[in-house]
Amino acid sequence: MSGRRTVYEIYWEILVYCKTPRSFTAIINRCDLNSKTGQEYLEFLVAKRYIALVKEGEKSSYQSTPVAAEYIVLFSSLYQKLFDASPEFKL
């Protein structure tokens, strides 16, 4: 398997990382994304209601929603069956 992540792995990484509220900058830095790509991923996840934009005053952050839990579990299970290993994402 190559070192390149699939879109599904990136979604999983974002959702796992955002179990607690995270800023846009923290997400793109932690998940190793550029701003444009990171924004596209987050917009998709918000549209699917897997991530919520949380505003506190002037501060905005993103947090995984309860709906995201199903994706996290399904992706982890599928990955485990395909590769006999848990997805790698060190928090």
N, C-alpha and C positions, 0 to 999 in steps of 0.2 A: 504494500500500500504506500502511495506517495505521501509526502509531507503536506500536501495541499489539502486544506479543509473544504468540505462541501458546504453549500448554503445551509443545509440542515444542521450540520455541526455548529456553524456560526450562530444560527438561531438558538440552538441548545445552550451554547456558551453564554449568549446574552441573557437568556431567560434564567439560567442558574445564577449568574453574577448579579442579576437584578432582583433576587429574592429579598434583598434589602434595597431601599431607594439609592440610586446611583445617578450621578450627573452624566451628561452627554460626554464630556471630556474623559471622565473616568471610564466609561464604557468603551469608547474608541481606543483609549490607551491600553486597557486591560485585555480587550479582545483583538488587539492589533489590527485595527481598521483605519482607513483614511476617513476624513470627515464626510465626504460625499457618499461613500459606500455605507458608512455607519448610519447616516441619516436615512438612506433608503431602507436598510434593514429595520430600523426603529419605526419608520412610517408604516411598513408592512405589518410589523408586530402590533402596533397600535390599532391599525385597521382591523386586524383579526381579534382584537381585544385580549391579546396575550400579555401586553405591556400597557400600563397606564402612565400617562404623564401626570405627575404630582407637582402642584405649584404651592409653594409656601412663600408668600410675599413675592419678592423678585427672584427667588431661587426656584429652579425647576429641576426635577429629577424623574427618573423612570423606575417603575417597579413592576415586577411580574405580578400578574393577577392569578386568582384561583384557577381560571380557565387554562393557564399555562402549565399547571401541574400535570395535566393529562399528557400534553406534548412531551414534557420532560421525562415522564415515566415510559411512554411508548418509545421515544427515541432511544433512551438508555437500554431498554429491553431489546430492541431491534439491533442496536450496535453490539450488545453483548452476544447475541445469537450469531451475528455475522463474523465477529472478530475474536470471540472468546476472551474479551477484555472489556473493562468499563471505558467509556469515553474519557479521554484525558483532558482535564481542565483543573488546574491547581488554583484554589481560591486563597 
